Amino acid sequence: MKTLQNNSWKNVSEIDLIYKTKVKNSQRPHVTSSQYAYSLIKDCWEPGKIEFLEQFKVLLLNQSNKVLGIYEVSSGGITSTVVDVRLLFAAALKAGAAGLIIAHNHPSGNVLPSEPDKHITKKISMAGEVLDIKLLDHLIVTSEHYYSFADQGAL
């Protein structure tokens, strides 16, 4: 029987979790309403795309509802985009987010949620419960209006 010369396999690998930021907490936007969240998200949307193709983004928030960042989860076609919930939560976990506001646009200009919109909202909410990351709202946005699941009691 061959003996192993290197015994490093016996040691448990270590993972360091760190958070690096260049923005002071006092400089972060504080989300207090769906209208303010809409204005922040809309300002980060490329104007040429909001009425052209569907995109899905997530506003990552700390425990005080201050913005840690905005992550684009997916960009799709004219009528839909695929949302990988694992990638969404990978970003949330990496940023240390305590809350999320998800948003996607409807190029048609219709802000009413579809059945797939309702389904992905429920799926993300349930995943967030397991991870203690609260889904605070889901916004459907256009260049002129928005629909808030939270404001409509649909969360």
KOLVEXMAR-460399 format. One record per residue (C-alpha): residue number from 1; residue in three letters; z, x, y. Coordinates in nm, 2 decimals, always signed. Each point is the difference from the previous one (the first is absolute). Layout:
N
<badren=NUM, lumgu=ALA, zz=Z, xx=X, yy=Y>
...
***
This chain:
155
<badren=1, lumgu=MET, zz=+0.00, xx=+0.00, yy=+0.00>
<badren=2, lumgu=LYS, zz=-0.10, xx=+0.13, yy=+0.34>
<badren=3, lumgu=THR, zz=+0.28, xx=+0.02, yy=+0.26>
<badren=4, lumgu=LEU, zz=-0.07, xx=-0.08, yy=+0.36>
<badren=5, lumgu=GLN, zz=+0.06, xx=+0.28, yy=+0.25>
<badren=6, lumgu=ASN, zz=+0.01, xx=-0.22, yy=+0.31>
<badren=7, lumgu=ASN, zz=+0.29, xx=-0.25, yy=+0.00>
<badren=8, lumgu=SER, zz=-0.09, xx=-0.15, yy=+0.34>
<badren=9, lumgu=TRP, zz=-0.09, xx=-0.33, yy=-0.18>
<badren=10, lumgu=LYS, zz=+0.37, xx=-0.06, yy=-0.05>
<badren=11, lumgu=ASN, zz=+0.06, xx=-0.04, yy=+0.37>
<badren=12, lumgu=VAL, zz=-0.04, xx=-0.33, yy=+0.17>
<badren=13, lumgu=SER, zz=-0.26, xx=+0.01, yy=+0.27>
<badren=14, lumgu=GLU, zz=+0.12, xx=-0.08, yy=+0.35>
<badren=15, lumgu=ILE, zz=-0.17, xx=-0.23, yy=+0.25>
<badren=16, lumgu=ASP, zz=+0.08, xx=+0.03, yy=+0.37>
<badren=17, lumgu=LEU, zz=-0.03, xx=-0.32, yy=+0.21>
<badren=18, lumgu=ILE, zz=-0.05, xx=+0.08, yy=+0.36>
<badren=19, lumgu=TYR, zz=-0.13, xx=-0.19, yy=+0.30>
<badren=20, lumgu=LYS, zz=-0.18, xx=+0.19, yy=+0.28>
<badren=21, lumgu=THR, zz=-0.08, xx=-0.18, yy=+0.32>
<badren=22, lumgu=LYS, zz=-0.12, xx=+0.11, yy=+0.35>
<badren=23, lumgu=VAL, zz=+0.11, xx=-0.33, yy=+0.16>
<badren=24, lumgu=LYS, zz=+0.35, xx=-0.06, yy=+0.12>
<badren=25, lumgu=ASN, zz=+0.16, xx=-0.33, yy=-0.11>
<badren=26, lumgu=SER, zz=+0.04, xx=-0.11, yy=+0.36>
<badren=27, lumgu=GLN, zz=-0.38, xx=+0.04, yy=+0.05>
<badren=28, lumgu=ARG, zz=-0.09, xx=-0.23, yy=-0.29>
<badren=29, lumgu=PRO, zz=-0.12, xx=-0.36, yy=+0.07>
<badren=30, lumgu=HIS, zz=+0.27, xx=-0.26, yy=-0.09>
<badren=31, lumgu=VAL, zz=-0.16, xx=-0.30, yy=-0.17>
<badren=32, lumgu=THR, zz=+0.18, xx=-0.32, yy=+0.10>
<badren=33, lumgu=SER, zz=-0.27, xx=-0.27, yy=-0.05>
<badren=34, lumgu=SER, zz=-0.32, xx=-0.07, yy=-0.18>
<badren=35, lumgu=GLN, zz=-0.18, xx=+0.01, yy=+0.33>
<badren=36, lumgu=TYR, zz=+0.11, xx=+0.35, yy=+0.07>
<badren=37, lumgu=ALA, zz=-0.09, xx=+0.11, yy=-0.35>
<badren=38, lumgu=TYR, zz=-0.34, xx=-0.15, yy=+0.05>
<badren=39, lumgu=SER, zz=-0.05, xx=+0.19, yy=+0.32>
<badren=40, lumgu=LEU, zz=+0.10, xx=+0.33, yy=-0.16>
<badren=41, lumgu=ILE, zz=-0.22, xx=-0.05, yy=-0.30>
<badren=42, lumgu=LYS, zz=-0.30, xx=-0.13, yy=+0.20>
<badren=43, lumgu=ASP, zz=+0.02, xx=+0.31, yy=+0.22>
<badren=44, lumgu=CYS, zz=-0.04, xx=+0.22, yy=-0.31>
<badren=45, lumgu=TRP, zz=-0.30, xx=-0.19, yy=-0.13>
<badren=46, lumgu=GLU, zz=-0.34, xx=+0.14, yy=+0.06>
<badren=47, lumgu=PRO, zz=-0.17, xx=-0.26, yy=+0.22>
<badren=48, lumgu=GLY, zz=-0.33, xx=+0.03, yy=-0.18>
<badren=49, lumgu=LYS, zz=+0.16, xx=-0.08, yy=-0.33>
<badren=50, lumgu=ILE, zz=+0.23, xx=-0.30, yy=+0.07>
<badren=51, lumgu=GLU, zz=-0.29, xx=-0.24, yy=+0.00>
<badren=52, lumgu=PHE, zz=-0.21, xx=+0.19, yy=-0.25>
<badren=53, lumgu=LEU, zz=+0.19, xx=+0.08, yy=-0.32>
<badren=54, lumgu=GLU, zz=+0.33, xx=-0.09, yy=-0.15>
<badren=55, lumgu=GLN, zz=+0.28, xx=+0.26, yy=+0.02>
<badren=56, lumgu=PHE, zz=+0.37, xx=-0.01, yy=-0.11>
<badren=57, lumgu=LYS, zz=+0.27, xx=+0.20, yy=+0.18>
<badren=58, lumgu=VAL, zz=+0.37, xx=+0.02, yy=-0.02>
<badren=59, lumgu=LEU, zz=+0.25, xx=+0.06, yy=+0.29>
<badren=60, lumgu=LEU, zz=+0.28, xx=+0.21, yy=-0.14>
<badren=61, lumgu=LEU, zz=+0.34, xx=-0.07, yy=+0.16>
<badren=62, lumgu=ASN, zz=+0.35, xx=+0.16, yy=-0.02>
<badren=63, lumgu=GLN, zz=+0.32, xx=-0.19, yy=-0.03>
<badren=64, lumgu=SER, zz=+0.00, xx=-0.09, yy=+0.37>
<badren=65, lumgu=ASN, zz=-0.36, xx=-0.13, yy=-0.01>
<badren=66, lumgu=LYS, zz=-0.13, xx=+0.31, yy=+0.18>
<badren=67, lumgu=VAL, zz=-0.35, xx=+0.11, yy=-0.09>
<badren=68, lumgu=LEU, zz=-0.02, xx=+0.30, yy=-0.23>
<badren=69, lumgu=GLY, zz=-0.38, xx=-0.03, yy=-0.02>
<badren=70, lumgu=ILE, zz=-0.30, xx=-0.20, yy=-0.09>
<badren=71, lumgu=TYR, zz=-0.18, xx=+0.06, yy=-0.33>
<badren=72, lumgu=GLU, zz=-0.35, xx=-0.13, yy=-0.09>
<badren=73, lumgu=VAL, zz=+0.03, xx=-0.12, yy=-0.36>
<badren=74, lumgu=SER, zz=-0.36, xx=-0.09, yy=-0.05>
<badren=75, lumgu=SER, zz=-0.33, xx=-0.07, yy=+0.16>
<badren=76, lumgu=GLY, zz=-0.25, xx=-0.23, yy=-0.17>
<badren=77, lumgu=GLY, zz=-0.29, xx=-0.23, yy=+0.05>
<badren=78, lumgu=ILE, zz=-0.08, xx=-0.29, yy=+0.22>
<badren=79, lumgu=THR, zz=+0.21, xx=-0.25, yy=-0.19>
<badren=80, lumgu=SER, zz=+0.27, xx=+0.20, yy=-0.18>
<badren=81, lumgu=THR, zz=+0.18, xx=+0.32, yy=-0.07>
<badren=82, lumgu=VAL, zz=+0.19, xx=+0.12, yy=-0.30>
<badren=83, lumgu=VAL, zz=+0.37, xx=+0.07, yy=+0.06>
<badren=84, lumgu=ASP, zz=+0.17, xx=+0.25, yy=-0.24>
<badren=85, lumgu=VAL, zz=+0.37, xx=-0.10, yy=+0.03>
<badren=86, lumgu=ARG, zz=+0.10, xx=+0.34, yy=-0.15>
<badren=87, lumgu=LEU, zz=-0.17, xx=+0.19, yy=+0.28>
<badren=88, lumgu=LEU, zz=+0.15, xx=-0.23, yy=+0.26>
<badren=89, lumgu=PHE, zz=+0.35, xx=+0.07, yy=-0.13>
<badren=90, lumgu=ALA, zz=-0.07, xx=+0.37, yy=-0.06>
<badren=91, lumgu=ALA, zz=-0.05, xx=+0.02, yy=+0.38>
<badren=92, lumgu=ALA, zz=+0.31, xx=-0.21, yy=+0.07>
<badren=93, lumgu=LEU, zz=+0.22, xx=+0.21, yy=-0.23>
<badren=94, lumgu=LYS, zz=-0.14, xx=+0.33, yy=+0.14>
<badren=95, lumgu=ALA, zz=+0.07, xx=-0.12, yy=+0.36>
<badren=96, lumgu=GLY, zz=+0.35, xx=-0.13, yy=-0.09>
<badren=97, lumgu=ALA, zz=-0.09, xx=-0.34, yy=+0.11>
<badren=98, lumgu=ALA, zz=+0.26, xx=-0.28, yy=-0.02>
<badren=99, lumgu=GLY, zz=-0.24, xx=-0.28, yy=+0.11>
<badren=100, lumgu=LEU, zz=-0.37, xx=-0.08, yy=+0.00>
<badren=101, lumgu=ILE, zz=-0.24, xx=-0.21, yy=+0.20>
<badren=102, lumgu=ILE, zz=-0.33, xx=-0.02, yy=-0.18>
<badren=103, lumgu=ALA, zz=-0.32, xx=-0.10, yy=+0.18>
<badren=104, lumgu=HIS, zz=-0.36, xx=-0.06, yy=-0.08>
<badren=105, lumgu=ASN, zz=-0.29, xx=-0.13, yy=+0.20>
<badren=106, lumgu=HIS, zz=-0.24, xx=-0.29, yy=-0.06>
<badren=107, lumgu=PRO, zz=-0.34, xx=+0.10, yy=+0.14>
<badren=108, lumgu=SER, zz=-0.09, xx=-0.37, yy=+0.00>
<badren=109, lumgu=GLY, zz=+0.25, xx=-0.07, yy=+0.28>
<badren=110, lumgu=ASN, zz=+0.18, xx=-0.25, yy=-0.21>
<badren=111, lumgu=VAL, zz=+0.37, xx=+0.09, yy=-0.01>
<badren=112, lumgu=LEU, zz=+0.11, xx=-0.25, yy=-0.27>
<badren=113, lumgu=PRO, zz=+0.12, xx=+0.17, yy=-0.32>
<badren=114, lumgu=SER, zz=-0.21, xx=-0.03, yy=-0.32>
<badren=115, lumgu=GLU, zz=+0.15, xx=-0.04, yy=-0.35>
<badren=116, lumgu=PRO, zz=-0.05, xx=+0.38, yy=-0.06>
<badren=117, lumgu=ASP, zz=+0.18, xx=+0.07, yy=+0.33>
<badren=118, lumgu=LYS, zz=+0.30, xx=-0.21, yy=-0.12>
<badren=119, lumgu=HIS, zz=-0.01, xx=+0.17, yy=-0.34>
<badren=120, lumgu=ILE, zz=+0.01, xx=+0.36, yy=+0.13>
<badren=121, lumgu=THR, zz=+0.28, xx=-0.10, yy=+0.25>
<badren=122, lumgu=LYS, zz=+0.21, xx=-0.12, yy=-0.29>
<badren=123, lumgu=LYS, zz=-0.08, xx=+0.30, yy=-0.21>
<badren=124, lumgu=ILE, zz=+0.10, xx=+0.25, yy=+0.27>
<badren=125, lumgu=SER, zz=+0.31, xx=-0.20, yy=+0.09>
<badren=126, lumgu=MET, zz=+0.11, xx=+0.01, yy=-0.37>
<badren=127, lumgu=ALA, zz=-0.07, xx=+0.37, yy=-0.03>
<badren=128, lumgu=GLY, zz=+0.20, xx=+0.06, yy=+0.32>
<badren=129, lumgu=GLU, zz=+0.30, xx=-0.18, yy=-0.13>
<badren=130, lumgu=VAL, zz=+0.02, xx=+0.23, yy=-0.30>
<badren=131, lumgu=LEU, zz=-0.02, xx=+0.31, yy=+0.23>
<badren=132, lumgu=ASP, zz=+0.23, xx=-0.15, yy=+0.28>
<badren=133, lumgu=ILE, zz=-0.29, xx=+0.02, yy=+0.25>
<badren=134, lumgu=LYS, zz=-0.02, xx=-0.34, yy=+0.17>
<badren=135, lumgu=LEU, zz=-0.34, xx=-0.16, yy=+0.08>
<badren=136, lumgu=LEU, zz=+0.07, xx=-0.14, yy=+0.35>
<badren=137, lumgu=ASP, zz=-0.34, xx=-0.15, yy=+0.07>
<badren=138, lumgu=HIS, zz=-0.37, xx=-0.02, yy=-0.10>
<badren=139, lumgu=LEU, zz=-0.24, xx=-0.03, yy=+0.29>
<badren=140, lumgu=ILE, zz=-0.36, xx=-0.11, yy=-0.02>
<badren=141, lumgu=VAL, zz=-0.17, xx=+0.14, yy=+0.31>
<badren=142, lumgu=THR, zz=-0.31, xx=-0.05, yy=+0.19>
<badren=143, lumgu=SER, zz=-0.10, xx=+0.15, yy=+0.34>
<badren=144, lumgu=GLU, zz=+0.14, xx=-0.31, yy=+0.17>
<badren=145, lumgu=HIS, zz=+0.26, xx=-0.16, yy=-0.22>
<badren=146, lumgu=TYR, zz=+0.24, xx=+0.05, yy=-0.28>
<badren=147, lumgu=TYR, zz=+0.18, xx=-0.20, yy=-0.27>
<badren=148, lumgu=SER, zz=+0.36, xx=+0.09, yy=-0.09>
<badren=149, lumgu=PHE, zz=+0.13, xx=-0.09, yy=-0.35>
<badren=150, lumgu=ALA, zz=+0.35, xx=+0.04, yy=+0.13>
<badren=151, lumgu=ASP, zz=-0.05, xx=-0.22, yy=+0.31>
<badren=152, lumgu=GLN, zz=-0.15, xx=-0.27, yy=-0.22>
<badren=153, lumgu=GLY, zz=+0.28, xx=+0.02, yy=-0.26>
<badren=154, lumgu=ALA, zz=-0.24, xx=+0.12, yy=-0.27>
<badren=155, lumgu=LEU, zz=+0.18, xx=+0.31, yy=-0.12>
***
